[in-house]
């Protein structure tokens, strides 16, 4: 029964298309080549477009496959031929004008990392 409710709820999200422009991302990261020490990090000058459209969801610029989880959350993932992987989680909070973004990379050598950022919703897409 829970599976049926989950499937129906996921189908209903595909009908709720929404789009946000986000930026001013600031937070912390831990990189393998730095011994996974947590340090301040940010992507303050980059803006991203988050398009919520069920299985057709996307983040731009980004070349990962994305899908919608719930009304305001996107999950994006990549798995390469050599088992390297990247997973991202984007969540928007329109009432607070905030976005959270987390990313984990594995199998990329010195670029293996984990990051968590909080940013601002800059506007809605046209």
C-alpha positions as a Markdown table, in Angstrom:
| # | Residue | x | y | z |
|---|---|---|---|---|
| 1 | Unk | 0.0 | 0.0 | 0.0 |
| 2 | Unk | 2.8 | 2.4 | 0.8 |
| 3 | Unk | 4.4 | 1.7 | -2.5 |
| 4 | Unk | 1.2 | 2.6 | -4.3 |
| 5 | Unk | 0.9 | 5.9 | -2.4 |
| 6 | Unk | 4.6 | 6.7 | -3.2 |
| 7 | Unk | 4.2 | 6.0 | -6.9 |
| 8 | Unk | 1.0 | 8.1 | -7.1 |
| 9 | Unk | 2.7 | 11.0 | -5.2 |
| 10 | Unk | 5.7 | 10.9 | -7.6 |
| 11 | Unk | 3.3 | 11.0 | -10.6 |
| 12 | Unk | 1.6 | 14.0 | -9.1 |
| 13 | Unk | 4.9 | 15.9 | -8.8 |
| 14 | Unk | 5.6 | 15.5 | -12.5 |
| 15 | Unk | 2.5 | 17.6 | -13.1 |
| 16 | Unk | 3.8 | 20.4 | -10.9 |
| 17 | Unk | 6.5 | 22.1 | -13.0 |
| 18 | Unk | 8.4 | 24.9 | -11.3 |
| 19 | Unk | 11.7 | 26.7 | -11.9 |
| 20 | Unk | 14.1 | 28.8 | -9.8 |
| 21 | Unk | 17.3 | 30.7 | -10.3 |
| 22 | Unk | 19.6 | 30.3 | -7.3 |
| 23 | Unk | 23.0 | 31.6 | -6.3 |
| 24 | Unk | 25.2 | 33.0 | -3.5 |
| 25 | Unk | 26.1 | 29.5 | -2.4 |
| 26 | Unk | 28.3 | 29.4 | 0.7 |
| 27 | Unk | 29.2 | 26.6 | 3.0 |
| 28 | Unk | 31.8 | 24.0 | 3.7 |
| 29 | Unk | 33.7 | 21.3 | 1.8 |
| 30 | Unk | 36.1 | 18.4 | 2.6 |
| 31 | Unk | 38.5 | 17.3 | -0.2 |
| 32 | Unk | 40.6 | 14.2 | -0.3 |
| 33 | Unk | 43.8 | 16.0 | -1.4 |
| 34 | Unk | 43.4 | 18.1 | 1.8 |
| 35 | Unk | 42.9 | 15.1 | 4.1 |
| 36 | Unk | 39.1 | 15.6 | 4.2 |
| 37 | Unk | 39.5 | 18.5 | 6.6 |
| 38 | Unk | 36.3 | 20.6 | 6.6 |
| 39 | Unk | 36.9 | 24.1 | 5.3 |
| 40 | Unk | 34.9 | 27.1 | 4.2 |
| 41 | Unk | 33.9 | 27.0 | 0.6 |
| 42 | Unk | 31.5 | 28.7 | -1.8 |
| 43 | Unk | 30.2 | 29.2 | -5.3 |
| 44 | Unk | 29.1 | 32.8 | -4.8 |
| 45 | Unk | 29.4 | 34.1 | -8.4 |
| 46 | Unk | 27.7 | 31.1 | -10.1 |
| 47 | Unk | 23.9 | 31.0 | -10.7 |
| 48 | Unk | 22.0 | 27.8 | -11.3 |
| 49 | Unk | 18.6 | 27.1 | -12.8 |
| 50 | Unk | 16.7 | 24.4 | -11.0 |
| 51 | Unk | 13.8 | 23.0 | -13.1 |
| 52 | Unk | 11.3 | 20.9 | -11.2 |
| 53 | Unk | 9.4 | 18.7 | -13.7 |
| 54 | Unk | 9.3 | 15.1 | -12.3 |
| 55 | Unk | 11.5 | 12.8 | -14.3 |
| 56 | Unk | 12.3 | 15.6 | -16.7 |
| 57 | Unk | 13.9 | 17.8 | -14.0 |
| 58 | Unk | 17.3 | 19.5 | -14.5 |
| 59 | Unk | 19.9 | 21.7 | -13.1 |
| 60 | Unk | 21.8 | 24.1 | -15.4 |
| 61 | Unk | 24.7 | 24.3 | -15.8 |
| 62 | Unk | 25.1 | 20.6 | -15.0 |
| 63 | Unk | 25.4 | 17.4 | -17.1 |
| 64 | Unk | 24.1 | 15.0 | -14.4 |
| 65 | Unk | 20.8 | 13.1 | -14.7 |
| 66 | Unk | 18.2 | 14.7 | -12.3 |
| 67 | Unk | 14.8 | 13.7 | -11.0 |
| 68 | Unk | 12.4 | 15.3 | -8.6 |
| 69 | Unk | 11.9 | 13.9 | -5.0 |
| 70 | Unk | 9.0 | 15.7 | -3.4 |
| 71 | Unk | 7.8 | 19.2 | -4.2 |
| 72 | Unk | 11.0 | 21.1 | -3.7 |
| 73 | Unk | 13.9 | 18.6 | -3.9 |
| 74 | Unk | 16.0 | 17.4 | -6.8 |
| 75 | Unk | 18.5 | 14.6 | -6.9 |
| 76 | Unk | 21.2 | 14.5 | -9.6 |
| 77 | Unk | 23.6 | 11.6 | -10.2 |
| 78 | Unk | 26.4 | 10.4 | -12.4 |
| 79 | Unk | 28.1 | 7.0 | -12.5 |
| 80 | Unk | 31.1 | 6.6 | -14.8 |
| 81 | Unk | 32.5 | 3.6 | -16.6 |
| 82 | Unk | 35.3 | 3.3 | -14.0 |
| 83 | Unk | 32.8 | 3.4 | -11.1 |
| 84 | Unk | 33.4 | 7.1 | -10.3 |
| 85 | Unk | 30.3 | 8.7 | -9.0 |
| 86 | Unk | 28.8 | 12.1 | -8.2 |
| 87 | Unk | 25.5 | 12.7 | -6.4 |
| 88 | Unk | 23.9 | 16.1 | -5.7 |
| 89 | Unk | 20.9 | 17.0 | -3.7 |
| 90 | Unk | 19.1 | 20.4 | -4.2 |
| 91 | Unk | 16.3 | 21.6 | -2.0 |
| 92 | Unk | 14.4 | 24.9 | -2.3 |
| 93 | Unk | 12.6 | 26.8 | 0.5 |
| 94 | Unk | 10.5 | 29.4 | -1.4 |
| 95 | Unk | 9.0 | 30.9 | 1.8 |
| 96 | Unk | 12.5 | 31.6 | 3.2 |
| 97 | Unk | 14.0 | 32.5 | -0.3 |
| 98 | Unk | 16.7 | 29.8 | 0.5 |
| 99 | Unk | 18.2 | 26.8 | -1.3 |
| 100 | Unk | 20.5 | 24.1 | 0.1 |
| 101 | Unk | 22.9 | 22.1 | -2.1 |
| 102 | Unk | 25.0 | 19.1 | -1.2 |
| 103 | Unk | 27.4 | 17.1 | -3.3 |
| 104 | Unk | 29.5 | 14.0 | -2.9 |
| 105 | Unk | 32.2 | 12.7 | -5.3 |
| 106 | Unk | 34.0 | 9.4 | -5.2 |
| 107 | Unk | 36.5 | 7.7 | -7.6 |
| 108 | Unk | 38.0 | 11.0 | -8.9 |
| 109 | Unk | 41.2 | 10.8 | -7.0 |
| 110 | Unk | 42.3 | 14.1 | -5.5 |
| 111 | Unk | 38.9 | 15.6 | -6.5 |
| 112 | Unk | 37.0 | 13.2 | -4.2 |
| 113 | Unk | 35.0 | 15.4 | -1.9 |
| 114 | Unk | 31.9 | 16.2 | 0.1 |
| 115 | Unk | 30.3 | 19.7 | 0.2 |
| 116 | Unk | 27.2 | 21.4 | 1.7 |
| 117 | Unk | 26.1 | 24.9 | 0.8 |
| 118 | Unk | 23.2 | 27.3 | 1.6 |
| 119 | Unk | 22.3 | 30.0 | -0.9 |
| 120 | Unk | 19.5 | 32.3 | -2.0 |
| 121 | Unk | 16.6 | 32.0 | -4.5 |
| 122 | Unk | 17.3 | 34.9 | -6.8 |
| 123 | Unk | 14.1 | 34.6 | -8.7 |
| 124 | Unk | 11.8 | 32.4 | -10.8 |
| 125 | Unk | 12.4 | 31.4 | -14.4 |
| 126 | Unk | 10.5 | 33.1 | -17.1 |
